[in-house]
Amino acid sequence: MSTFVHQNLTCHKCGSVFSAPLLKGMHITRIPQVRKTILDGTFQVFPCTYCSYPVQVERSSIYTDFEAGHYIAIEPTGHPNPKEMIHFHQGVFDRCFIMGPSVAEELSHRMQPRLVFGLTALREKLLCWDKGLDDRVLEILKIDLIREKNWDRREVIIRLLGILGPGHLLFACYPRIRIQPSQKHQQVDLPKPEEHITVLKKRYVSFLSRRAHNKDLAPWIYGDWLVDASLGG
């Protein structure tokens, strides 16, 4: 079931403290309206009760869609130890499914586990699957973009924003955010891209047709959990 926890937030603009309800777990088939807010960028965005400045909250949580076969573990943006979180969430997944009753174990074989850091990454994953894109191939394309732009992968994060008509993919480049590893939630200002990039979809299709080459280029993309050009490797 989907559960809420109340959290005190501090406004980044006026410093006022106010309380907001945060979703701890998202079993999306029961709350489809939440999925819509993730995609439109308003999920867990709370205006300060005193000055109305918007604050977005990211927290450790799980997104599940049993009908689509999606299991997404979510951590706040910029966590410094992705490998530690992969190990943690693999344990959670195993306890829930593999070590659970037989019906749960059967369900696990239909689930596609992923770990994402931040709500823009969660939104990208859902958008990618909604548009029928292979998220691994999308990350290979992003690696190619980072190399083409000569960017430092440790400093930037690229996210898919949308598809423009039938033939273009729109990406945004964000600065990387780092947090302390002990934090289970964090407040962030609404993300502002430093740059937008439009790519012909045929470039994605070209990578889609070269799976063996893709695995040689970035073999870590083809494991489970952390399928993210900005954080793997």
Backbone as a ProteinNet text record, in pm:
[ID]
protein_1_A
[PRIMARY]
MSTFVHQNLTCHKCGSVFSAPLLKGMHITRIPQVRKTILDGTFQVFPCTYCSYPVQVERSSIYTDFEAGHYIAIEPTGHPNPKEMIHFHQGVFDRCFIMGPSVAEELSHRMQPRLVFGLTALREKLLCWDKGLDDRVLEILKIDLIREKNWDRREVIIRLLGILGPGHLLFACYPRIRIQPSQKHQQVDLPKPEEHITVLKKRYVSFLSRRAHNKDLAPWIYGDWLVDASLGG
[TERTIARY]
83.5	0	87.3	30.5	102.4	83.4	193	187.3	246.3	195.4	242.1	312.4	410.4	476.4	486.4	455.8	463.6	605.4	653.3	789.8	790.6	867.2	884.8	985.3	946.8	1031.8	1069.3	1184.2	1228.8	1236.3	1164.5	1160.9	1299.3	1344.3	1475.4	1478.4	1362.1	1356.3	1339.7	1238.8	1211.1	1251.7	1289	1333.1	1223.1	1098.1	986.5	981	929.3	915.3	767.9	740	602.9	604.1	490.1	480.3	416.2	463	407.4	400.1	298	286.3	369.9	459.6	544.6	505.4	504.6	476.4	598.5	578.3	688.4	704.6	594.4	596.2	487.7	513.1	418.3	376.8	264.6	206.6	108.9	159.9	100.4	-33.3	-62.9	-191.9	-307.7	-280.7	-385.4	-390.3	-285.2	-280.6	-231	-305.8	-259.3	-239.3	-308.2	-291.8	-150.6	-85.8	52.3	146.3	123.2	207.1	201.3	85.2	68.3	151.6	153.5	230.7	381	424.3	566.2	603.7	518.6	548.7	539.4	449.3	438.7	528.9	606.9	705.5	653.7	530.8	474	471.5	527.2	524.2	606.7	544.6	607.3	669.8	599.3	634.1	536.9	591.1	508.7	540.3	439.6	463.5	474	567.7	580.6	447.8	401.1	272.6	278.8	399.7	413.4	443.5	533.2	570.2	540.7	492.3	452.6	569.9	692.7	808	800.9	814.2	798.4	924.1	902.7	1010	973.2	1067.5	1044.6	1123.5	1061.6	1124.9	1150.9	1274.4	1312.4	1343	1296.9	1322.8	1339	1398.2	1409.3	1270.2	1239.8	1108	1112.8	1001.3	989.6	867.6	886.1	777.5	753.5	628.9	597.2	475.1	482.7	369.2	364.7	284.1	282	228	136.1	80.5	185.4	268.8	372.7	500.5	514.3	635.2	749.1	717.6	821	842	966.8	1005.4	1121.7	1096.7	1198.8	1228.3	1351.4	1397.4	1446.1	1408.3	1439.1	1520.8	1630.3	1710.7	1725.4	1755.4	1772.5	1885.1	1871.6	1970.5	2108.7	2210.9	2348.4	2402.8	2336	2389.9	2531.7	2627.7	2768.3	2807.9	2720.5	2760.4	2653.9	2642.7	2541.5	2555.7	2679.5	2698.3	2643.3	2660.1	2603.6	2452.2	2388.8	2243.5	2193.4	2271.2	2234.1	2226.5	2328.8	2332.8	2214.1	2185.1	2073.4	1940.9	1915.7	1785.2	1772.3	1884	1876.6	1829.7	1879.1	1835.4	1687.6	1639.3	1496.8	1412.4	1455.4	1382.4	1377.7	1490.6	1495.7	1404.2	1402.2	1316.6	1168.7	1135.8	994.9	946.4	1034.3	991	1053.5	1185.7	1252.7	1230.2	1236.3	1221.4	1077.8	987.4	848.2	771.7	639.3	557.3	575.4	533.4	557.5	498.5	382.9	321.2	408.8	475.6	565.2	688.2	741.8	859.9	827.1	708.5	667.2	656	602.8	589.7	725.8	826.7	959.7	1018.5	983.9	1037.7	980.5	869	808.7	846.1	919.5	952.7	1087.7	1096.4	1219.8	1275.4	1375.5	1423.8	1518.5	1498.5	1586.8	1608.5	1722.6	1753.3	1777.1	1706.2	1725.2	1756.1	1825.2	1862	1796.6	1692.7	1622.9	1496.5	1408	1277.9	1285.4	1385.8	1401	1440.7	1518.4	1557.1	1437.9	1352.7	1230.7	1139.8	1121.2	1037.4	1091.7	1223.2	1284.4	1258.2	1270.5	1251	1108.3	1010.7	871.5	844.2	896.2	877.9	940.2	1058.6	1128.7	1043.6	993	913.1	778.9	719.3	592	605.7	720.2	743.3	798.9	807.5	853.9	1003.1	1080.1	1224.5	1290.1	1402.3	1484.3	1573	1556	1629.6	1780.4	1823.7	1967.4	2024.5	1952.3	1998.4	1997.6	1897.5	1892	2016.5	2062.6	2182	2307.7	2313.6	2426.1	2431	2314.2	2306.6	2356	2320.8	2364.4	2516.6	2574.2	2720.3	2785.2	2726	2777.4	2766.7	2656.7	2639.1	2742.4	2766.7	2864.7	3003.3	3038.4	3168.1	3174	3066.2	3061.2	3076.2	3013.8	3019.5	3146.5	3223.6	3345.4	3314	3204.2	3164.9	3227.8	3242.2	3288.6	3167.8	3162.3	3046.4	3027.9	3133.6	3123.6	3054.7	3036	2982.2	2843.9	2800.7	2673.3	2585.7	2457	2360.1	2266.5	2247	2157.2	2029.1	1915.2	1786.4	1701	1624.6	1528.3	1411.4	1378.3	1263.7	1138.1	1154.5	1037.2	1075.2	973.2	990.9	914.4	984	925	882.9	753.9	707.3	758.1	762.5	803.2	954	1032.1	1172	1278.3	1244.9	1346	1331.5	1443.8	1448	1502.8	1436.2	1480.8	1540.2	1666.5	1736.5	1767.3	1788.1	1833.4	1958.3	2050	2172.2	2163.5	2181.6	2173.7	2309.1	2341.4	2460.8	2438	2541.7	2529.4	2513.3	2426.7	2405.2	2460.3	2533.7	2588.7	2529.3	2500.9	2444.4	2524.5	2496.8	2558.6	2491.6	2569.9	2512.1	2410.2	2406.7	2314	2172.4	2157.3	2026.3	1931.5	1807.4	1704.2	1605.6	1612.1	1531.3	1605	1572	1632.6	1535.4	1548.9	1472.6	1557.1	1495.6	1567.4	1482.2	1547.9	1476	1436.6	1331.2	1289.7	1405.2	1438.6	1558.8	1551.7	1664.7	1675.5	1789.2	1757.8	1862.4	1962.9	2089.1	2192.1	2194.2	2145.2	2146.7	2044.5	1984.1	1895.5	1963.6	1937.3	1996.7	1886.9	1876	1781	1857.9	1812.8	1881.7	1782.6	1825.5	1740.7	1717.9	1593.9	1563.7	1636.6	1672.4	1742.7	1880.5	1932.9	2058.8	2037.2	1925.1	1887.7	1867.9	1797.5	1768.6	1897.3	1999	2126	2193	2183.9	2238.3	2151.9	2022.5	1931.1	1966.4	2016.3	2048.2	2187	2262.4	2400.5	2419.4	2342.7	2345.5	2482.5	2545.7	2676.3	2778.3	2775.7	2864.7	2836.5	2709.4	2671.4	2731.3	2726.5	2778.4	2929.2	2997.3	3141.3	3170.4	3084.2	3103.3	3081.4	2980	2947.1	2878.8	2955.6	2894.9	2814.3	2849.6	2777.3	2633.5	2603.2	2466.1	2373	2429.2	2345.5	2326.3	2357.8	2316.7	2180.8	2129.9	2006.1	2037.6	1936.4	1940.4	1990.7	2120.4	2165.2	2193.5	2089.6	2101.6	2100.9	2218.2	2228.6	2367.9	2373.6	2501.9	2580.3	2512	2576.9	2639.8	2598.1	2638	2707.5	2699.3	2757.4	2902.9	2952	3089.1	3187
-119.2	0	124.6	236.6	363.6	431	477.1	536.4	676.3	759.6	897.2	916	1005.3	1044.9	1196.9	1260.8	1405.9	1448.7	1551.1	1598.3	1750.2	1803.2	1947.7	1994.6	2097.3	2153.9	2296.7	2340.1	2477.2	2549.5	2657.9	2733.8	2788.5	2768.3	2817.5	2969	3030.7	3175.7	3255.5	3219.6	3300.3	3232.3	3102.4	3032	2978.7	2995.8	2946.6	2794.1	2736.1	2591.3	2554.5	2456.3	2410.3	2259.6	2196.7	2051.9	2013.3	1899.9	1852.7	1700	1641.3	1495.2	1438.8	1346.5	1285.8	1139.9	1097	956.5	872.5	766.9	678	565.7	516.4	412.8	441.7	409.2	442.4	316.9	256.9	146.1	210.1	238.3	337.1	294.4	164.4	122.3	172.5	201.4	251.1	402.9	469.2	615.6	670.3	646.4	690.2	840.4	918.6	1063	1104.4	1024.4	1055.6	1039.3	939.2	919.2	1041.3	1098.3	1218	1333.7	1350.9	1461.5	1438.6	1312.2	1283.4	1328.9	1297.8	1331.2	1480.9	1551.9	1695.7	1780.9	1713.3	1784.3	1849	1815.4	1877.3	1782.4	1663.5	1566.3	1614.7	1612.8	1653.1	1792.5	1881.1	2023	2094.2	2159.9	2223	2372.1	2458.8	2602	2633.8	2718.5	2761.8	2822.8	2786.8	2837.2	2984.8	3042.6	3182.9	3272.9	3227.2	3314	3251.6	3127.4	3055.4	3010.1	3025.6	2977.8	2824.9	2768.5	2623.6	2545.5	2440.7	2351	2209.5	2140.1	2000.5	1912.2	1801.5	1711.9	1576.8	1530.5	1397.9	1313.1	1189.7	1101.3	958.1	874.7	733.2	672.7	607.3	545.5	441.5	373.9	269.6	297.9	288.3	302.8	165.2	116.8	-11.8	1.2	-66.8	-77.7	-224.1	-302.8	-446.2	-479.7	-398.9	-425.4	-406	-302.7	-276	-353.5	-407.6	-480.6	-389.2	-275.2	-177.7	-172.8	-179.5	-163.6	-64.6	55.2	160	205	184.4	236.7	379.7	469.8	612.2	660.3	729.3	794.3	941.5	1028.1	1170.5	1195	1299.8	1338.5	1354.7	1303.9	1331.6	1245.1	1134.9	1047.4	1004.7	1013	989.6	844.1	749.2	609.2	522.4	531.7	452.6	302.2	251.4	106.9	55.8	135.1	97.2	86.6	179	178.3	64.5	25.8	-91.3	-214.3	-232.4	-347	-342.7	-225.5	-210.8	-247.4	-190.4	-211.9	-352.2	-414.3	-554.2	-639.7	-607.5	-680.3	-660.4	-536.6	-508.3	-586.3	-583.9	-654.5	-804.5	-861.3	-1005.3	-1042.5	-959.4	-990	-981.9	-887.4	-868.9	-974.5	-1016.9	-1104.3	-1243.2	-1249.8	-1379.8	-1464.2	-1400.3	-1473	-1471.7	-1415.5	-1408.5	-1533	-1528	-1642.1	-1669.3	-1786.1	-1828.7	-1731.9	-1673.2	-1579.7	-1455.1	-1413.8	-1298	-1332.1	-1452.7	-1493.6	-1499.6	-1549.5	-1553.3	-1412.7	-1320.4	-1181.7	-1118.1	-1155.7	-1095.5	-1117.3	-1228.4	-1258.5	-1165.8	-1098.8	-1006.1	-860.4	-838.1	-702.4	-660.1	-533.7	-476.6	-380.2	-421.1	-335.6	-227.2	-108.3	4	85.1	152.6	247.4	382.6	486	620.9	716.2	823.7	924.2	1056.4	1092.6	1217.7	1200.4	1298.9	1291.5	1317.5	1394.2	1410.4	1277.6	1197	1065.2	970.7	978.7	897.2	936	1065.9	1112.7	1063	1072.6	1028.4	880.4	798.5	654.4	624.7	689.4	666.8	717.3	835	891.8	801.6	752.9	664	541.4	476	355	386.8	500.6	540.2	559	609	636.8	516.4	402.7	281.2	277.9	356.4	359.2	257.2	204.8	115.9	204.2	195.3	288	264.8	142.2	116.4	185.5	175.5	240.1	392.3	443.8	588.2	634.1	554.2	590.5	584.2	488.8	482.1	609.3	655.2	779.6	896.9	899.7	1007.7	1004.8	885.5	873.9	934.3	907.2	961.7	1114.1	1167.8	1312.9	1377.3	1313.2	1365.9	1370.7	1268.9	1266.6	1371.1	1383.1	1481.6	1623.5	1651.5	1785	1807	1699.1	1705.7	1751	1699.7	1732.4	1634.2	1677.3	1590.9	1520.7	1388.5	1312.8	1325	1366.2	1383.2	1513.2	1602.4	1735.1	1761.6	1681.9	1709	1584.4	1605.8	1498.3	1534.4	1442.6	1464.1	1384.3	1450.2	1383.6	1408.7	1307.1	1322.1	1405.3	1510.8	1595.4	1556.9	1514.1	1480	1447.2	1414.4	1386.7	1491.3	1560.7	1668.6	1612.4	1593.2	1535.3	1392.4	1338.7	1198.7	1178	1286.9	1264.4	1325.6	1389	1454.9	1419.6	1401.7	1382	1509.2	1556.9	1678	1639.7	1679.8	1653	1783.5	1772.9	1886.4	1844.8	1940.3	1916.6	1992.8	1921.3	1980.1	1968	2061.9	2045.2	1935.8	1862.7	1756.4	1814.6	1752.1	1791.1	1681.1	1718.6	1621.3	1644	1533.6	1541.6	1451.9	1462.1	1374.6	1237.3	1129.3	995.1	956.8	1027.2	990.8	1042.8	1134.3	1194	1096	1089.1	1006.9	1091.5	1221.3	1309.8	1442.4	1516.4	1647.1	1739.5	1867.7	1970.6	2025.5	2041	2095.5	2204.1	2303.7	2398.9	2327.9	2373.7	2310.5	2317	2204.8	2198.5	2292.8	2358.2	2449.6	2403.2	2361.9	2313.3	2422.9	2383.6	2475.8	2482.7	2376.2	2370.5	2268.2	2294.4	2198	2144.1	2017.7	1952.2	1880.3	1905.2	1834.1	1736	1611	1505.2	1436.5	1409.2	1334	1193.2	1147.9	1015.7	905.4	931.2	828.5	798.5	891.2	865.7	760.7	770.9	667.5	533.9	536.3	413.8	346.1	426.3	368.5	290.5	340.5	266.6	144.9	158	46.9	-74.1	-48.6	-157.1	-216.3	-161.4	-207.6	-250.5	-349	-389.4	-443.7	-524.2	-579.1	-466.4	-368.9	-253.2	-175.7	-161.7	-88.8	-153.3	-286.6	-356.5	-339.7	-332	-306.7	-164.5	-71	70	94.8	31.6	54	-71	-174.9	-300.8	-287.2	-191	-173.9	-127.1	-68.4	-25.8	-147	-263.2	-379.5	-471.2	-421.4	-490.5	-438	-490.5	-437	-317.4	-256.1	-149.7	-17.8	9.7	145.5	160	192	216.6	367.7	428.8	575.9	615.3	686.2	727.3	818	892.5	989.2	929	805.7	751.2	617	547.3	414.6	415.9	296.9	284.7	254.2
0	0	0	-42.6	-43.6	91.9	149.7	282.8	281.9	373.3	385.7	520	521.2	644.3	643.5	755.3	762.2	798	729	746.6	758.7	853.6	863.5	759.1	684.1	579.8	616.1	567.4	590.1	456.2	443.3	318.8	286.5	162.9	120.1	104.3	95.6	71.9	200.7	282.7	402.3	532.1	524.3	643.3	732	693.3	773.9	771.6	878.3	890.3	875.4	793.3	775	749.5	768.3	755.8	622.9	566.8	439.8	441.3	376.1	369.9	254.3	284	181.9	163	37.9	8.7	40.7	118.9	154.8	53.3	2.8	-99.3	-201.2	-327.4	-433.7	-508.7	-470.3	-545.5	-644.4	-762.2	-850.7	-908.4	-912.6	-967.6	-881.6	-754.7	-665.3	-659.4	-706.6	-701.9	-836.5	-944.6	-1077.5	-1087.4	-1003.7	-1009.5	-968.7	-884	-843.8	-962.4	-1044.1	-1162.5	-1253.9	-1266.8	-1349.9	-1295.5	-1162.8	-1105.8	-1121.8	-1120.9	-1145.7	-1285.5	-1382.4	-1521.5	-1549.7	-1479.8	-1507.4	-1416.1	-1328.9	-1248.5	-1122.3	-1080.7	-960.5	-841	-857.4	-748.3	-629.5	-511.5	-386.1	-395.1	-464.8	-466.6	-372.4	-270.2	-168.2	-160.2	-177.7	-158.3	-9.3	25.7	164.5	209.2	328.3	377.6	414.9	415.6	453.2	333.4	242.9	130.4	-5.1	-7.9	-130	-216.7	-169.7	-248.3	-257.8	-378.9	-394.2	-354.3	-278.5	-237.8	-282.7	-345.7	-382.3	-286	-246.5	-149.8	-214.8	-201.3	-247	-124.1	-124.8	-11.9	-62.2	19.5	-13.3	-20.9	-131.5	-146.6	-258.2	-275.3	-377.5	-464.1	-595.8	-691.9	-753.5	-745.1	-807.4	-897.3	-1009.8	-1101.1	-1143.3	-1074	-1098.4	-1237.2	-1287.8	-1420.8	-1529.5	-1515	-1614.6	-1586.2	-1463.7	-1427.6	-1388.4	-1329.2	-1293.3	-1142	-1100.9	-960.6	-959.2	-908.1	-910.7	-768.1	-724.7	-596.6	-619.4	-529.3	-546.1	-426.6	-455.4	-352.9	-390.3	-292	-323.8	-423.9	-500.3	-599.8	-536.7	-605.4	-565.5	-454.9	-421.2	-317.1	-356	-263.1	-298.9	-315.1	-281.5	-286.5	-354.2	-487.3	-558.5	-538.2	-534.5	-520.9	-387.6	-283.3	-152.8	-160.4	-233.3	-243.5	-333	-432.2	-512.1	-422	-340.2	-248.8	-152.7	-99.3	-4.9	-71	-187.9	-252	-310	-346.9	-388.1	-271.4	-150.4	-31.3	-3	-18.4	2.7	-97.8	-223.9	-329.5	-300.7	-260.5	-233.1	-117	-11.9	102.5	66.6	-23.1	-61.3	-159.4	-248.7	-357.7	-352.3	-359.6	-370.4	-245.1	-126.8	-1.8	49.9	-27.7	12.2	-30	-24.1	-67.2	-216.6	-261	-399.5	-500.8	-469	-563	-579.7	-470.8	-479.4	-561	-542.8	-619.6	-768.1	-802	-943.2	-999.5	-918.9	-962.2	-987.1	-909.8	-923.5	-1062.5	-1125.8	-1258.5	-1365.5	-1333.9	-1429.3	-1399.1	-1289.7	-1249.6	-1308.2	-1348.3	-1401.1	-1296.5	-1218.3	-1109.4	-1157.8	-1105.7	-1136	-1008.3	-1002.2	-895.6	-960.7	-913.4	-966.7	-851.6	-885.5	-786.5	-824.6	-750.5	-775.1	-855.6	-842.8	-908.4	-1058.2	-1103.8	-1248.8	-1313	-1240	-1291.8	-1293.3	-1190.3	-1188.4	-1304.3	-1323.4	-1433.2	-1567.2	-1586.3	-1712	-1737	-1631.9	-1649.1	-1694.8	-1632	-1670.6	-1811.7	-1844.3	-1977.8	-2083.6	-2055.4	-2147.6	-2179.1	-2075.6	-2096.7	-2160.3	-2124.4	-2184.4	-2335.2	-2378.1	-2520.2	-2595.4	-2528.1	-2593.7	-2619.4	-2542.3	-2559.4	-2466.5	-2508.8	-2427	-2339.8	-2207.2	-2120.4	-2126.4	-2155	-2167.6	-2290.9	-2401.4	-2524.8	-2508.6	-2437.1	-2411.4	-2335.6	-2238.8	-2163.1	-2249	-2341.2	-2434.7	-2518.7	-2564.1	-2639.8	-2555.5	-2427.5	-2339.9	-2319.5	-2309.2	-2300.1	-2424.4	-2539.6	-2665	-2666.8	-2613.4	-2606.2	-2513.9	-2399.3	-2304.2	-2367.3	-2440.8	-2508.3	-2618.6	-2692.8	-2801.2	-2747.8	-2633.6	-2573.1	-2490.9	-2471.6	-2390.4	-2247.8	-2193.6	-2057	-1959.6	-1835.4	-1728.2	-1667.8	-1679.6	-1632.3	-1481.1	-1410.7	-1265.8	-1227.4	-1324.8	-1294.1	-1353.1	-1450.6	-1517.3	-1518.4	-1529.8	-1543.7	-1658.1	-1751.2	-1865.1	-1842.7	-1864.6	-1851.4	-1975.9	-2015.7	-2123.5	-2074.8	-2150.3	-2115.2	-2191.7	-2317.3	-2396.2	-2538.6	-2615.8	-2758.3	-2836.3	-2926.3	-3004.8	-3140.5	-3156.9	-3281.8	-3293.9	-3414.3	-3430.9	-3437.2	-3454.8	-3489.7	-3402.8	-3289.3	-3208	-3060.2	-2993.6	-2849.3	-2786	-2681.7	-2612.5	-2477.9	-2456	-2331.4	-2259.6	-2127.4	-2046.8	-1971	-1954.6	-1879.7	-1747.9	-1634.5	-1501.3	-1430.8	-1342.5	-1259.1	-1155.9	-1122	-1023.4	-882.8	-802.3	-663.9	-573.5	-469.6	-375.2	-237	-167.3	-32.5	60.8	188.7	287.5	282.6	295.8	279.4	385.1	499.4	605	579.6	483.5	459.6	392.2	441.2	379.7	301	318.3	236.7	223.5	120.7	103.7	31.3	60.6	-8.9	-122.4	-238.2	-353.3	-418	-473.7	-557.2	-686.1	-748.5	-873.9	-973.2	-1037.1	-1120.8	-1240.7	-1267.2	-1380.8	-1471.1	-1593.2	-1683.3	-1718.5	-1731.6	-1779	-1930.6	-1993.3	-2139.6	-2186.9	-2303.5	-2368.3	-2494.4	-2523.1	-2639.8	-2715.4	-2843.5	-2929	-3017.2	-3018.3	-3091.5	-3184.9	-3306.1	-3397.7	-3343	-3347.5	-3293.6	-3369.9	-3494.3	-3571.9	-3511	-3434.2	-3364.6	-3255.5	-3184.8	-3087.7	-3159.2	-3271.4	-3346.3	-3391.9	-3427.1	-3471.2	-3358.1	-3235.9	-3121.9	-3089.8	-3109.7	-3084.3	-3170.5	-3288.1	-3382.1	-3359.9	-3264.5	-3241.6	-3096.6	-3053.8	-2913.4	-2871	-2956.3	-2919.5	-2901.8	-2990.8	-2979.6	-2851.7	-2817.1	-2696	-2572.1	-2565	-2448.6	-2436.5	-2549.8	-2546.6	-2500.5	-2539.4	-2505.3	-2356.7	-2298.9	-2157.5	-2101.9	-2069	-2023.2	-1895.6	-1808.5	-1682.2	-1702.1	-1820	-1849.7	-1858	-1891.2	-1918.9	-1798.5	-1679.3	-1558.2	-1515.1	-1404.5	-1349	-1259.5	-1210.7	-1112.1	-1167.5	-1168.3	-1199.4	-1348.9	-1424.1	-1567.4	-1585.8	-1566.2	-1566.1	-1613.3	-1724.4	-1781.7	-1689.9	-1604.1	-1518.7	-1393.3	-1357.7	-1228.1	-1235.2	-1345.2	-1351.5	-1392	-1421.7	-1469.5	-1359.5
[MASK]
+++++++++++++++++++++++++++++++++++++++++++++++++++++++++++++++++++++++++++++++++++++++++++++++++++++++++++++++++++++++++++++++++++++++++++++++++++++++++++++++++++++++++++++++++++++++++++++++++++++++++++++++++++++++++++++++++++++++++

